Amino acid sequence: MAKAEIGNLNGYPAVFIDGEPYPFTQAITVRTHTRDGLKFDADYFRRLGESGIRLFYVTCDTEWGVSGSVKEFESECEQLFAAVPNAYVMVRIGLHPPVSFTEEYPEECFTYDDGSSPSVVLGNETFCRRYPHLYSEASSVWREQAKEALLQTCGKFDEMPFADRIIGYFFAAGGTSEWYYLLDLENGERTGDFSAAFRREFSAYLKEKYKTEDALKRAWREEDASFENPKIPDAEERFYAKRFDAGYWREDEACEESLTAVRTNGTNIGSFLDTDSRMRVLDFYRAWHIATAKSQIYFAKAIKERYRGEKLTGAFYGSYGCTDF
């Protein structure tokens, strides 16, 4: 089994496989979409290999999420290795649950303040389908079941003849597998997330940060603040993200006049949140994103433990801090 790690090569990060450096300029995905469906251009990949590119992403879901994915993965790998015999693979592994999961666990799915949990169409590299609810990336139930499915999938990969060419796992979840939610956190006057899944994470975050409820009350300037069922900010408290910051990037004259006339509702200083008076809003957003980061760490730890730290792990998370998305 190949040992992969990130190391330093002349002052720059590089992938090292069995001690040999592979400068990470670009990892190419094997799955190519065309109007006629999926296509593998063998000549193109052969020329990539000849040019020195040996690191490739191959996409796969767990069988829990998408039946038949492992067989497709094996077929794509076989085509890749026929074109680039010395290639290495980073598995772009989908951790999306099946539709039945959101039907069975609606409390583990994104929920607005009015109790609604709308259906969504989730699309990525391997499927496009409607879910009755959008699963929460903060859900401990989803984490546990997805981890079990991930490790079962790893077991299948380990039995394949090219198992020693797999150097790591790149985790895919959320919208387009990039770990963002397909719904706005602020939709008109509705706000999210009020799911049981996120509430647990919010409480855990506050306990870790403040230690005592007295400290929480001082920071929030709220005598009724508590670790259990903490209050989630409403639309007006998110003014800086929804009304001011989002509109700032528009350049039309009407928007500029509007922003000049209404620069604050008492919760913001320009496009910044007034954290002196609204620490609860900051804590909400921070807990929201930390919950997603914890999920990524949870899956990474499972891979590191299974392979004794000898495989790479990674994920997209560009929407960290993107508060109005």
Secondary structure per residue as TSV (DSSP state, phi and psi in degrees):
chain	resnum	aa	ss	phi	psi
A	1	M	-	360.0	130.5
A	2	A	-	-69.8	141.2
A	3	K	-	-101.7	120.6
A	4	A	E	-116.1	140.7
A	5	E	E	-156.3	162.7
A	6	I	E	-94.6	129.3
A	7	G	E	-136.6	-175.3
A	8	N	E	-103.8	126.4
A	9	L	E	-125.8	104.2
A	10	N	T	55.4	38.5
A	11	G	T	87.4	4.0
A	12	Y	E	-127.4	150.6
A	13	P	E	-71.1	142.7
A	14	A	E	-147.4	155.4
A	15	V	E	-82.6	129.0
A	16	F	E	-109.8	127.0
A	17	I	E	-119.5	117.0
A	18	D	T	50.6	40.5
A	19	G	T	85.3	-8.6
A	20	E	E	-97.3	131.3
A	21	P	E	-79.6	141.8
A	22	Y	E	-127.7	94.4
A	23	P	E	-51.8	128.2
A	24	F	-	-91.5	83.1
A	25	T	S	-87.1	-40.8
A	26	Q	-	-165.8	133.3
A	27	A	-	-103.2	125.0
A	28	I	E	-93.5	135.6
A	29	T	E	-88.1	138.7
A	30	V	S	-77.3	-31.0
A	31	R	-	-76.9	112.2
A	32	T	E	-113.5	124.4
A	33	H	E	-92.8	132.4
A	34	T	E	-130.9	173.5
A	35	R	T	-63.1	-24.4
A	36	D	T	-95.2	9.5
A	37	G	E	108.6	-166.4
A	38	L	E	-69.7	141.8
A	39	K	E	-138.7	140.3
A	40	F	-	-117.5	113.3
A	41	D	-	-91.4	93.7
A	42	A	H	-60.1	-40.5
A	43	D	H	-65.7	-40.1
A	44	Y	H	-60.8	-46.1
A	45	F	H	-70.3	-34.2
A	46	R	H	-60.4	-42.9
A	47	R	H	-69.6	-32.4
A	48	L	H	-62.0	-45.7
A	49	G	H	-61.2	-41.8
A	50	E	H	-65.2	-26.9
A	51	S	T	-82.2	-5.3
A	52	G	T	108.8	-3.0
A	53	I	-	-80.2	122.1
A	54	R	-	-128.3	-2.0
A	55	L	E	-104.8	125.6
A	56	F	E	-136.8	145.9
A	57	Y	E	-91.1	136.1
A	58	V	E	-124.9	128.1
A	59	T	E	-86.9	140.6
A	60	C	E	-157.6	146.6
A	61	D	E	-105.3	167.2
A	62	T	-	-75.2	156.3
A	63	E	T	-64.9	-27.0
A	64	W	T	-60.1	-41.2
A	65	G	T	-85.0	-44.0
A	66	V	S	-142.0	109.8
A	67	S	T	-64.1	137.9
A	68	G	T	90.6	-0.6
A	69	S	H	-65.7	-39.6
A	70	V	H	-64.5	-39.0
A	71	K	H	-64.5	-41.5
A	72	E	H	-63.9	-40.7
A	73	F	H	-59.4	-46.0
A	74	E	H	-61.8	-40.5
A	75	S	H	-65.4	-42.3
A	76	E	H	-66.7	-39.0
A	77	C	H	-63.3	-41.4
A	78	E	H	-61.0	-40.4
A	79	Q	H	-66.1	-40.5
A	80	L	H	-62.7	-48.7
A	81	F	H	-70.0	-24.9
A	82	A	H	-67.7	-33.9
A	83	A	H	-86.8	-37.2
A	84	V	-	-130.8	84.1
A	85	P	T	-58.1	-28.8
A	86	N	T	-100.9	23.9
A	87	A	-	-73.6	157.5
A	88	Y	E	-122.2	150.5
A	89	V	E	-118.6	132.9
A	90	M	E	-106.8	117.8
A	91	V	E	-78.1	119.2
A	92	R	E	-87.6	93.9
A	93	I	E	-97.5	119.1
A	94	G	E	-76.4	128.4
A	95	L	-	-109.8	19.5
A	96	H	-	-65.6	140.1
A	97	P	-	-80.4	164.9
A	98	P	-	-71.4	162.8
A	99	V	H	-56.3	-36.1
A	100	S	H	-60.9	-28.3
A	101	F	H	-62.6	-45.5
A	102	T	H	-71.9	-25.0
A	103	E	H	-72.1	-38.2
A	104	E	H	-81.5	-28.6
A	105	Y	-	-126.8	63.8
A	106	P	G	-62.4	-25.8
A	107	E	G	-71.4	-13.7
A	108	E	G	-96.6	15.6
A	109	C	B	-119.9	155.0
A	110	F	-	-51.0	133.0
A	111	T	-	-137.4	134.3
A	112	Y	B	-81.1	169.8
A	113	D	T	-67.3	-18.0
A	114	D	T	-88.9	6.1
A	115	G	S	89.3	-4.6
A	116	S	-	-80.1	151.4
A	117	S	-	-139.8	83.7
A	118	P	-	-65.1	157.8
A	119	S	-	-76.8	156.8
A	120	V	E	-141.3	156.2
A	121	V	E	-101.0	115.4
A	122	L	E	-101.3	122.4
A	123	G	E	-127.1	143.9
A	124	N	-	-152.3	-153.6
A	125	E	S	-72.2	-21.8
A	126	T	S	-116.2	-19.7
A	127	F	-	-157.7	163.9
A	128	C	E	-143.2	112.4
A	129	R	E	-150.9	158.0
A	130	R	E	-90.3	132.2
A	131	Y	E	-106.0	140.5
A	132	P	S	-64.3	-26.6
A	133	H	S	-144.7	159.7
A	134	L	-	-94.1	119.7
A	135	Y	B	-63.5	146.4
A	136	S	-	-86.8	133.4
A	137	E	T	-75.4	-2.5
A	138	A	T	-96.6	-2.0
A	139	S	-	-72.8	120.6
A	140	S	H	-71.0	-29.7
A	141	V	H	-67.8	-45.1
A	142	W	H	-61.4	-44.5
A	143	R	H	-54.7	-49.1
A	144	E	H	-62.9	-46.1
A	145	Q	H	-71.3	-37.2
A	146	A	H	-68.0	-37.1
A	147	K	H	-62.9	-44.8
A	148	E	H	-59.7	-43.4
A	149	A	H	-66.6	-38.4
A	150	L	H	-60.8	-47.6
A	151	L	H	-68.7	-33.2
A	152	Q	H	-64.5	-39.2
A	153	T	H	-66.6	-41.3
A	154	C	H	-57.3	-40.3
A	155	G	H	-59.7	-38.8
A	156	K	H	-68.3	-40.9
A	157	F	H	-63.2	-39.1
A	158	D	H	-64.2	-20.1
A	159	E	T	-90.7	-5.5
A	160	M	S	-79.4	151.4
A	161	P	T	-63.5	-21.0
A	162	F	T	-105.1	22.9
A	163	A	G	-55.8	-33.5
A	164	D	G	-74.1	-5.0
A	165	R	G	-96.2	-2.8
A	166	I	E	-89.6	119.0
A	167	I	E	-105.7	-6.2
A	168	G	E	172.7	-177.5
A	169	Y	E	-132.1	128.9
A	170	F	E	-110.8	112.9
A	171	F	E	-80.3	134.4
A	172	A	E	-120.8	128.4
A	173	A	-	-159.5	165.5
A	174	G	S	71.7	-165.9
A	175	G	G	-60.4	130.0
A	176	T	G	45.6	30.2
A	177	S	G	65.7	17.3
A	178	E	S	-107.8	16.5
A	179	W	S	65.7	31.8
A	180	Y	-	-116.3	161.4
A	181	Y	-	-89.5	142.0
A	182	L	S	-79.1	-6.3
A	183	L	S	-112.4	146.6
A	184	D	-	-67.5	142.6
A	185	L	S	-68.0	-27.9
A	186	E	E	-119.8	115.0
A	187	N	E	-124.4	95.6
A	188	G	T	66.1	-122.8
A	189	E	T	-98.9	0.7
A	190	R	E	-85.4	144.5
A	191	T	E	-133.3	157.1
A	192	G	B	-137.2	170.9
A	193	D	-	-111.4	131.9
A	194	F	-	-111.4	18.9
A	195	S	-	-69.0	155.3
A	196	A	H	-61.7	-33.6
A	197	A	H	-61.0	-48.5
A	198	F	H	-73.7	-36.0
A	199	R	H	-56.8	-40.1
A	200	R	H	-61.0	-43.4
A	201	E	H	-68.4	-37.2
A	202	F	H	-63.6	-45.3
A	203	S	H	-61.5	-44.4
A	204	A	H	-63.6	-40.4
A	205	Y	H	-62.0	-45.4
A	206	L	H	-65.8	-39.7
A	207	K	H	-63.1	-41.2
A	208	E	H	-69.1	-38.4
A	209	K	H	-76.7	-45.2
A	210	Y	H	-101.1	-19.7
A	211	K	S	69.6	-48.6
A	212	T	S	-125.6	153.3
A	213	E	H	-70.0	-25.4
A	214	D	H	-63.0	-42.0
A	215	A	H	-65.7	-38.2
A	216	L	H	-62.7	-45.2
A	217	K	H	-62.1	-38.5
A	218	R	H	-67.4	-43.3
A	219	A	H	-66.3	-40.6
A	220	W	H	-85.4	-13.8
A	221	R	T	56.5	42.9
A	222	E	-	-136.2	117.9
A	223	E	T	-68.4	-23.3
A	224	D	T	-97.4	8.6
A	225	A	-	-65.4	141.2
A	226	S	-	-150.7	161.8
A	227	F	S	-72.2	-32.4
A	228	E	S	-84.8	125.0
A	229	N	S	53.4	54.6
A	230	P	-	-62.5	146.7
A	231	K	-	-68.3	134.6
A	232	I	-	-98.9	135.4
A	233	P	-	-58.5	142.8
A	234	D	-	-90.0	-176.9
A	235	A	T	-62.8	-40.0
A	236	E	G	-65.8	-34.9
A	237	E	G	-71.4	-17.4
A	238	R	G	-99.6	20.1
A	239	F	H	-52.2	-43.4
A	240	Y	I	-60.6	-32.6
A	241	A	I	-87.8	-42.5
A	242	K	I	-83.9	-42.4
A	243	R	I	-99.7	-44.6
A	244	F	I	-90.8	-57.8
A	245	D	I	-64.1	-40.1
A	246	A	H	-65.7	-37.7
A	247	G	H	-79.9	-17.8
A	248	Y	H	-58.7	-32.8
A	249	W	T	-82.2	-8.5
A	250	R	-	-79.9	146.6
A	251	E	-	-113.6	2.3
A	252	D	-	-72.9	152.2
A	253	E	H	-63.3	-39.3
A	254	A	H	-62.0	-40.2
A	255	C	H	-66.1	-41.9
A	256	E	H	-62.6	-41.7
A	257	E	H	-64.3	-40.1
A	258	S	H	-63.0	-43.8
A	259	L	H	-68.2	-34.4
A	260	T	H	-66.6	-38.3
A	261	A	H	-74.7	-36.1
A	262	V	-	-125.9	83.7
A	263	R	-	-88.3	-17.3
A	264	T	-	-157.6	155.2
A	265	N	S	-119.3	17.8
A	266	G	S	97.0	-2.9
A	267	T	S	-107.9	-11.9
A	268	N	E	-132.6	160.8
A	269	I	E	-122.4	98.3
A	270	G	T	61.6	-131.2
A	271	S	T	-90.4	12.7
A	272	F	E	-107.7	143.2
A	273	L	E	-70.2	138.3
A	274	D	-	-81.3	91.1
A	275	T	T	-73.0	-17.3
A	276	D	T	-61.6	-38.7
A	277	S	T	-106.9	-11.0
A	278	R	-	-132.5	47.0
A	279	M	H	-61.6	-28.0
A	280	R	H	-61.0	-36.9
A	281	V	H	-67.9	-43.0
A	282	L	H	-60.3	-45.4
A	283	D	H	-62.2	-37.6
A	284	F	H	-60.7	-52.8
A	285	Y	H	-63.9	-39.7
A	286	R	H	-65.6	-43.3
A	287	A	H	-63.9	-36.6
A	288	W	H	-59.0	-47.9
A	289	H	H	-78.0	-34.9
A	290	I	H	-63.1	-35.7
A	291	A	H	-59.9	-40.3
A	292	T	H	-69.0	-43.1
A	293	A	H	-60.5	-37.8
A	294	K	H	-62.3	-35.6
A	295	S	H	-64.6	-43.9
A	296	Q	H	-62.4	-42.5
A	297	I	H	-64.3	-38.3
A	298	Y	H	-58.3	-47.0
A	299	F	H	-71.5	-37.9
A	300	A	H	-62.0	-41.2
A	301	K	H	-62.1	-38.8
A	302	A	H	-61.6	-41.0
A	303	I	H	-69.9	-43.7
A	304	K	H	-61.0	-39.9
A	305	E	H	-70.0	-40.9
A	306	R	H	-64.2	-40.0
A	307	Y	T	-108.5	19.7
A	308	R	T	54.6	36.4
A	309	G	T	75.0	14.2
A	310	E	-	-100.1	9.0
A	311	K	S	-125.7	150.6
A	312	L	E	-79.5	154.1
A	313	T	E	-135.5	152.7
A	314	G	E	-168.1	176.9
A	315	A	E	-169.8	156.6
A	316	F	-	-75.8	147.6
A	317	Y	-	-161.3	52.8
A	318	G	T	-68.5	-18.3
A	319	S	T	-88.7	10.0
A	320	Y	T	-60.2	123.9
A	321	G	T	84.3	-2.7
A	322	C	-	-84.5	87.7
A	323	T	T	-76.4	-24.3
A	324	D	T	-98.5	9.6
A	325	F	-	-89.0	360.0
